[in-house]
């Protein structure tokens, strides 16, 4: 079958990750996505891979992933002529996506009222840090702050109560937040099919962060009492803990059905005697003496390398997983076989497929992201500008 969104025209007038990622997902299913960037350095996200502490590579891997398959237009929205170009494009588009600060949108001609007035069928997708109502609507936000810190996730996932708050990795909150904006756009497209009219939709880092931490947040809303997370050696459940193997690599257990799996696991660990040990006879006993069990299993896991344990635990039917390091990912056979990792259309470089599919619907082959303004002339011609008009826009540095 054809790609689901073939013929859908999308304008990505955003920056960094979450909002542009929603456009990337639409492109994965066939939409024509135009990435609008300021002339000069372009979207600052292009250069994030060069920042201190980021993995070193000659490729802008972050840009490669999050802006694949788009066409590039470099446009100066600080000038009226640039805004006029954008408005002409929006008048013929289906979806307009932006995460520019609310206070800036009016200055750049991106505000909801102005854009939506151009096209009654347009979906205006707005993404913000802290929402669009309330006293903090103009507060700058990134996933590390609005998603990770404000939601309580930064506090809840620390290794134990005495450890510093845990720092998220780049894009950890932006990626699921981009999925939320994508879902909102799909809702609006469905509504448009029924009514013929577009809509404004949106999401925020604040909302997505709290949703991601929803179980613990709902507990707080219900007035629950929280137990501070203990150090690993004193976790309350030895069968849902993580262990270091003889080669220094880690794995994590999640044994939920203990009545079935406890005997098999104890035998797998060469400690079948624990099944009949009165200290660990019931689940309640194992909880109460979890530190003793962890010490026993720490010693056992240290006797073999992780690959050996992987085979033994798989054969025993125990629920576990190896804690992957980044070097493990490119050679993960299951990720390749399941289509989680896929090659780009124009070379063998692997990328990460979007985590959703529709049976029978073909997804677009990943294409490399655009260079800054790579498709400016072609996009302008499609919008009705002739060569003379394009030359004037270039001479005035409205388009680059």
N, C-alpha and C positions, 0 to 999 in steps of 0.2 A: 504493500500500500504506500501511498505518497506520505511525505512528512506532514505531521498534523498541522503545523503552523505555516506551511508554505504559502507565501503571498501576504503574510502578516508583516506589517511595517512597524518597527520598534525604534524609538529614539532613546538612546542611553545618554542622558545628560547628567551623569553622576560622577563620583570620584571615589577612589579607594575601592571597597570590596562589596559590602552588602547589597546596595542598590544595583550596581553594575552586574553583580552575579545573577540577579533575577533576569536581567536581559540575556545573559549567557545561557541560562536554562531555556529561555524561549528560543534562542538560536539553535540549541541542541536539537530542538524539534522542528527546525526548518524556517523559523522566522528570519527576516532580513533585518539585522540589527546595525544601526548606525551609531558609532561611538563618537560623541562630540567632546572635544578637548580644547583647551586654550592653546593658542600658538606659543611657541617657545619650548618650554620644558614639558608641556602636556600635563596629563593627569599625574600628580605627585606619586601615585601608586606605582608608576613605571620604575621608580628609582628606589623602592623600599628594599630590594635585595642587596643594595649597596650599604645599608646602614650597619653600624657596629653590632656584632653579635648574630647577624643573620648568616645562614650558610653561604659560603663563598662559591660563586659560579660565574662564568662568563655570560650565561643565559639569565634573562630576567624571568626566572621560573614562576614568580608570583603573577606576573603579567601574562605569561604563557598560559597559565591555568584559567585565570578568572576573566580574561577578555578574548578567549579564542573565538574564531568564527565570525568576528564582527568586521564591519568596514569602518574606516577611520576618516573623520572630518575634523580639521583644525579650524576653529571659528572663534573670533574675538567677540564675546558676548558683552564686553564692557562698552561697546559702541552700538549705536542705533542700527547701523547697517548690518551688523552681525546678528542682532536680535531679529531683524526683518527676515534674514535667511532662515533662522531657526523657526520663526513663526510660519514661514511658507512650508517648511518641512512638516511641522506639526499639523498643519491644516490637512495634509494628506496621509497622516500616520494613523495607526491603530492604537499604539501604546506609547506613552511618554513617561519616562522614568527619571526621577531626580532625587538626590539626597543633599543638594546644596542647602546650607543653613537657611531657615525661614526668613531671617532678616535680610539675606542677600538675594533671595529669589526675585523680589520686586525690582531691585537695581539691575538685574540681568534679564528681565523680561520673562522669568520662569514661574511667576506666581500662578496659582491655580486658576484664578479668575481669568487672567489674560490668555493662558494656554487653552483652557477648556472652552472659552468663547470662540475659538477658531474652528472647532470641530465637535459637533454634538455627539459623535460616535466615539470620541477619543477616550481611552482609559488613562487617567492621570494617576500614576503610582508614586506616592510620596514616602520617603523613608527618612526618619529623624533619629537623633540620639535619645531624646527624652519625651517624645510625643509632641502633640500639636496644641495642647491646652495645659494650663497651669503655669506656675511661676518660673519654671526652668526650661521653657521651650527653646530659649536661645542659648542654652548652655552647650558648649562644644562637647561632643562625646565620641569615644572610640570603643571598640569591643572590650578592651582591657578595663575601661572605666565604667561605662554605662551598662554593659552586659555582664562582665565578669565580677567587678568589685561591688557595684550597687545591688546586685541580685542576691548577694550572700554566697555565691559559688566560690569566690576566692577564699572565703573563710572556711567553707564546709569541706573543701577537698584538700586542705593541708594534711600532711602526713600524720600529724597528731596535734593535740591541743597546744603543745608547747612550741611547735614549729612556726616559722613565719608564714604569713598567707602565701598561697600558691600562685605563681604568675602563669598566666595563660600564654600559649604560643600564638603567633601571628595568624589572624583570621579565624581563630577558634570559635568566636561568637558570631562573626560576620557571615560565615558560611551557612549555618542553620538559619540565621536571620534573613539571608537572601532567599532561602527556600520559602520562608513565610511570605515575603513580598511576592514571590512567584505565585504562590497559592492564592493570594489576594487578587492578583491580576487575572488568574483563571476564573475566579468567582465573578469578576466584573465582565469578562468575556462571555461567560455563560448567561449573565443577566442581559448583556447586549443582544445575544441571540434571541431572547424572549421579548425584549422591549424596543430594540433598535437604538437605544441610547447608551452612551458611555457613562462612566462613573469615576469618582475619585476614590482611590483605595490607599491604604498605607499600613505601615508597621514601624516599629522602633526597636532599638537595641535594649532599651529598658524593659519593654514588654516581653521580648524574646528571652532576655536573661532570666526574668522571673519565671517564665514558662518552663525554661530548661531546669530551673531549680524548684519546679512546682511541688514535688512531694514534700520537700523540707519546708518550703514556704507555706504550703497549706497547713502543715503541722504547726508552724508558728502562728498562723491565723486562727488556729483552733486552741491556742494557749498551751500547746504541748511543752513538756519539760525535756530539754535536750541533754543527752549524755555526751560529754566532751570526748572526742576521738582519742583513744589511748595509743601509745606507741605500738608499732607493729608486733613486737614480742608479747604484747598483752592484749591483742585484739580479742574480742568477745566470742569469736567463732573461728576455731582453728581450721575449719573446713571451708571457710570463705576468706582465705588469707593468701598472701603472696610469699613465695619462697625462692631463695637463691640456690641455684644448682652448683655442681662441682666446678663448672667452667665459668662461674661468675654471672651467668645469665639467669633471668628471673622468669617465673611463671606464676599464674594466679589460679586458685581453685574457686569454684562456685558449686558446692555440693549441697543441693536443696533437699532432695529426697534421701535423707540419711538412713531411713529404715531399709532402703534398697541398696544404697551405694556405700554405706560405711564399711561393711565387711569386705567388699571388693577393693575399696581403697586401702584399707589396712593391710590386706594381703599383698596388694601391688607394691606397697611401701616396705615389704618384708617385715611387717609387724602384725602378723595375723593374731598374735597373742593378745593384742589390744581389744579385740572383739569380746573376749571373755574376761577382760580385766574389770573388776567391779568398780574401779574408779571412773570408768568411761562407759558404763552399762547403758545409760539413757542419754538422750540428747541434752536434757537438763544437766546431767553429770558432765558431759563434754563441754557445755557452755561454762559451767562453774570452774572446771579445771582446764580451760582453754590454754592458758599460759604453759601448762605442763605439756599439753599435746603439741603446741607450737615448737617447744624446745626439742621434743622427740623428732618431729618432722624436719626441723632445721638440720639436725644431725643426719637424718636419712637422706634428704635431698642433696646434701653436700657430698655424698658418696658417688654420685653419677653426674655426667654431663646432661644438659637440657635435652638434647636430641634423644638420648636413651630414655629419659623420663617421658618425653613426648610419646614415644612408641608404647611404653608400658601403660601409661594412663589411657591412651587411645584404646588399646586392647582390653583394658579393664572397663571401658565405657564410662569413665569418670569425666565430668564436665570441668574443663580447664582451658586455659589458653596461654600461649607463650607471650611474654611481654616483648613486643617487637621493638627493635631499634631501627632507626631510619634506614640503615644500610640493608635491612632485611626486606624492605618493601619491594624494590624493583624485581626481586627474584621470588616473590610470593606466588607459588603456582596456582593456588585457589583464586587469588585476585585476578590473575590472567585468565583462568578458565571460566570464571564467573562474569567476565567482562567488566570488572571494576577498574582494571587498568586496560587502556586501549591505546593504539598508536595514532599519531597525527596522520592526516591524509597525505601530506606531502613529504614525510620522512618517517623513520622508524622510532623517533622519540616517543616515549610513553607519556600519557597523561591520565588523569582520573576522570572517568565518565560520571555524568550526573547520576545521583543515586535513585533513579526512578525510571520506569519504563511502562509502556502500554503494549500489550501483546498485539502483534500484527502491524504495529506502526514503526516505520523506519526512522531512526535518529540520524541526524547529520553526522558525517565524518568530521572529527575535530580538525579545524584548520588553524594555522598559526594566527595569532592576533595581529592587528594592523600596526604598521609603523605610524608615527604621528602624521595625520593628514594624508595617509597613503591614498585614499579614495576620494579626496575632496572634489576633484574635477568631475568625476563620474557621478557623484551624488548630486552636485549642482546641476549638471546637465539633465539628469532625471527629474529634477525639480523645475525645469523650464528655463534655466539660465543658458544663454548662448555664450560662445567663446569670448565675445567682446565684454559681456557683463562679468564673466569669470575673471578675465584679465584685469578689469577695473577693481574687483574685490581683492585680487592678489596684490595689485599695485598699492592699494590703500591698506594692505596688511590686515584686512578683515578675515581673509582666508589664507591658510598656509599649508 
